[in-house]
Amino acid sequence: MRHSYRQAARSALALGLFAAGLGLSGAAMAQEPVIFVHGYSGSASNFDGMIARFTASGYPRAKLYGFNYSSLTSSDKTSAASLNSFINTVRANNGNQTVAVIAHSNGGLVVRWQRAKLGGAAGMRRFISLGTPHKGTTSAYACFSPACYDMRPGSSFLTQLAGAGCDRSLWSANDGVILPASNAQCGTNVQTASVGHLAMLSDTSVYNQVRAQLP
């Protein structure tokens, strides 16, 4: 019995040291569900590369979820309502755990509305946006869908949000789509390497910054 106790203690210590070596927090060790929200005209598959990196690091694939929404036809408010239902289902299927959400571009505005206006912040431990037009982008004047109107600087949608719902915002000075680039800042801001808007989804250094924001 004494030998078994010592063996168990050594195993527990080894596991703790391993986790510490990886810089994992208690929340990360619990491996909460992570939901990925694509940007305008995108799809959940945009995050396939990042999800592959998560799984390669040992994160359970079953805990990683891609959310699809009709960005070309729906307003961000409508998409936020769909996201809210999706998150509630994910949480119900995972013992009501809180979730982390990683969103690219316009997807971040969808998440912010869900957090600020639909009560979603309580069930979301961490929200990380990548190149989201938090203060709008002048490039949205080149398209004419409900979501494009929402992304325009000074839009009714952004005015109603009034800066609410932000958490961690990763932004690039060389974004190229979010104009000006500083409009991707909101909440706690983390500048990435000088990568383009879509490259934020695949760049290794950006992935490492995302993981650093999760604990």
Buried (B, 14 or more C-beta within 10 A) or exposed (E): EEEEEEEEEEEEEEEEEEBEEEEBEEBBEEBBBBBBBBBBBBBBEBBBEBBEBBBEEEBEEEBBBBBBBEBEEBBBBBBBBBBBEBBBEBBEEBEEBBBBBBBBBBBBBBBBBBBBBBEBBEBBBBBBBBBBBBBBBBBBBEBEBBBBBBBBBEBEBBEEBEEBBBBBBBBBBEBBBBBEBEBBBBBEBBBBBEBEBBBBBBBEEBBEBBBEBBE
